[in-house]
Amino acid sequence: MNRLVFVLGALIAAALMTESVSARDRYTTIRLTNNIGAHGQYNTKCVAIVETDILGVRKASADVVRWIIKNGNSHNGSDYCPRLDPSRVEIRFQEPVFGAEHLVLKAEQEMIGSKLYWVIKGTVDAAIQSGRYKYVVFYTKKVTSDPNDKDPAGPDPDVEVDCGGCFPP
């Protein structure tokens, strides 16, 4: 018993002294709704709303961010995006928040718990400077590889790297 107490004490002391930060999964949701009326702001049939306007992440811990794609506004069934194809949703960054090769993050299927979701996922790049970075959600109804054939589908929320007030002490 004394040996167990000693080992546990040593592990706790080591953890307190290293101040290591482990990676955390950060989740938010992209809701795609029917673009009702001629608003003109978004030239797409589906409008994207990101539920977290500012998403705080830590670069030292290489946080993994997941945007879960859902159809509808979550309040009722009258605002679903008709014939939504989640594989055609993507997020575009101007700065390499998730690395230079990941300025465009694309949707893929992933099991979360026991359910299969369409998710856009990225791991924060350790080389990115602290600060706030805007991104835009794109959606297209056409199958195309031309990035100019896709339309912005929603406002430009932010990912904030190492924000001071985003994390509990």
C-alpha positions in Angstrom: 0.0 0.0 0.0 2.8 2.4 0.8 4.4 1.7 -2.5 1.1 2.5 -4.3 0.8 5.8 -2.4 4.4 6.7 -3.3 3.9 5.9 -7.0 0.7 7.9 -7.2 2.3 10.8 -5.4 5.2 10.8 -7.8 2.9 10.8 -10.8 0.8 13.7 -9.5 4.0 15.7 -8.7 5.4 15.1 -12.2 2.1 16.1 -13.8 2.0 19.4 -11.8 5.6 20.2 -12.5 5.5 19.7 -16.3 2.5 21.9 -17.1 1.8 19.7 -20.1 -1.3 20.4 -22.1 -3.0 17.5 -23.8 -5.0 17.7 -27.0 -8.7 18.3 -26.6 -11.4 17.7 -29.1 -13.4 20.8 -29.8 -16.9 20.5 -31.3 -19.3 22.8 -33.0 -22.1 22.4 -35.5 -22.8 23.7 -39.0 -26.5 23.8 -39.6 -27.6 24.1 -43.2 -31.0 25.5 -43.8 -33.1 26.3 -46.8 -32.2 29.7 -48.4 -35.7 31.1 -48.4 -36.5 34.1 -50.5 -34.1 36.3 -52.7 -31.8 37.5 -50.0 -28.9 38.0 -52.5 -26.2 37.7 -49.8 -25.6 34.0 -50.5 -26.0 32.6 -54.0 -26.7 29.0 -52.8 -29.8 26.9 -52.0 -28.5 26.2 -48.5 -27.4 28.7 -46.0 -24.8 27.7 -43.3 -24.9 28.8 -39.7 -22.0 27.9 -37.4 -23.3 27.6 -33.9 -20.0 28.8 -32.3 -19.1 32.3 -33.6 -15.7 32.2 -31.9 -14.1 28.8 -31.4 -11.2 28.8 -29.0 -8.3 26.4 -29.6 -4.8 25.8 -28.2 -1.9 25.2 -30.6 0.5 23.8 -27.9 -1.8 20.9 -27.4 -2.6 20.4 -31.1 -6.4 20.6 -30.5 -8.6 18.8 -32.9 -11.7 20.7 -34.1 -14.7 19.0 -35.5 -17.6 20.8 -37.2 -20.6 18.4 -37.3 -22.8 19.0 -40.3 -26.6 18.9 -39.6 -29.6 19.7 -41.8 -32.2 22.1 -40.5 -32.4 24.7 -37.8 -33.0 22.3 -34.9 -36.3 24.0 -33.9 -38.7 22.5 -36.5 -38.7 20.5 -39.7 -39.8 23.3 -42.0 -36.3 24.7 -42.7 -34.4 21.7 -44.0 -32.1 22.2 -46.9 -33.6 20.3 -49.8 -31.6 17.3 -51.0 -28.6 18.3 -48.9 -25.4 16.5 -49.8 -23.0 17.0 -46.8 -20.0 15.8 -48.8 -20.2 19.1 -50.7 -19.7 21.3 -47.6 -16.2 22.7 -46.9 -14.5 25.3 -44.8 -11.9 27.7 -46.3 -9.2 29.6 -44.4 -6.9 32.4 -45.6 -4.3 31.6 -43.0 -2.8 28.1 -42.3 -4.6 27.5 -38.9 -4.6 23.8 -39.6 -1.4 23.8 -41.7 -0.5 25.2 -45.2 -1.8 22.1 -46.9 -5.2 22.4 -45.2 -6.5 25.9 -46.2 -9.6 24.0 -47.4 -11.1 21.4 -45.1 -13.6 19.0 -46.6 -16.4 17.0 -45.1 -16.0 13.3 -44.4 -17.9 10.7 -42.5 -16.8 9.8 -39.0 -18.2 7.7 -36.1 -18.8 9.7 -33.0 -19.9 7.4 -30.2 -22.1 4.9 -32.0 -23.5 7.3 -34.6 -22.1 8.2 -38.1 -21.9 11.9 -38.8 -20.6 14.1 -41.6 -17.8 16.1 -40.1 -15.2 18.6 -41.1 -12.1 18.1 -39.0 -8.7 19.8 -38.5 -5.8 19.7 -36.1 -4.4 23.0 -35.0 -0.9 23.6 -36.5 1.8 24.4 -33.8 3.4 26.9 -36.1 0.4 29.3 -36.3 0.6 32.5 -34.4 -1.8 33.2 -31.6 -4.8 35.3 -32.8 -8.2 35.2 -34.4 -8.7 33.8 -37.9 -11.8 34.0 -40.0 -13.1 31.2 -42.2 -16.0 30.8 -44.6 -18.4 27.8 -45.1 -18.9 26.9 -48.7 -21.6 24.7 -50.3 -22.5 23.7 -53.8 -25.2 21.5 -55.3 -22.9 20.7 -58.3 -20.3 18.0 -58.4 -17.2 19.9 -59.3 -13.5 20.0 -58.6 -13.2 23.7 -59.6 -13.0 25.7 -56.3 -14.5 28.8 -58.1 -17.6 26.8 -58.8 -18.6 26.8 -55.1 -20.5 29.5 -53.3 -20.1 31.0 -49.8 -23.0 29.7 -47.8 -22.7 31.6 -44.5 -21.1 34.3 -42.4 -17.5 34.2 -41.5 -17.0 33.0 -37.9 -13.6 32.8 -36.2 -11.2 30.3 -34.8 -9.2 32.0 -32.0 -5.8 30.4 -31.3 -4.7 30.6 -27.6 -7.3 33.0 -26.6 -7.0 34.1 -23.0 -10.6 33.9 -21.9 -11.6 30.7 -23.8 -10.5 28.1 -21.3 -11.0 27.5 -17.7 -8.0 28.0 -15.4 
